[in-house]
């Protein structure tokens, strides 16, 4: 699969501060929809870490479905295990995903429904949330990147780590 994106190189060929992040729908387990292993209608969010003089040309970027979402799932799971251990939530399903016995990553990983005002003090942030019977972890990559109005530019990802016990 390829995604069309705006080129992010200056006319001199030096990479600018413009970056892109995949955005997902909400995790399937949180909305009662089987999202499976295939990302439908992929979208990109762009944010700038500085630089100027961007040209507005188009390019094609190769996109492999799944590895980025699996990385987000691993971050969320590892954080939950480090903080709570397995006495606080049932991690059976996400463990099966991470061990490769199931492949429905988009049932576990998505973007948060309503962007929250989260801390911008650190480059990345991790936060627990309880969504009905589910324990989730917000994985906020590039949390320190915010607009001049103080709002977060990169929306956090949300990982369903299991049913809270």
Secondary structure, DSSP 8 states (H G I E B T S, - for coil): -EEEEE--BBTTS-B-SEEEEEE----HHHHT---TTS--S-EEEEEESS---B---EEEEE--SSHHHHHHHHHHHHHHHHHHGGGSEE-HHHHHHHHTS---GGGTEEE-SS------SSSSEEEEEEETTEEEEEEETTTT-B-TTS-BSS--EEEEEEEE-
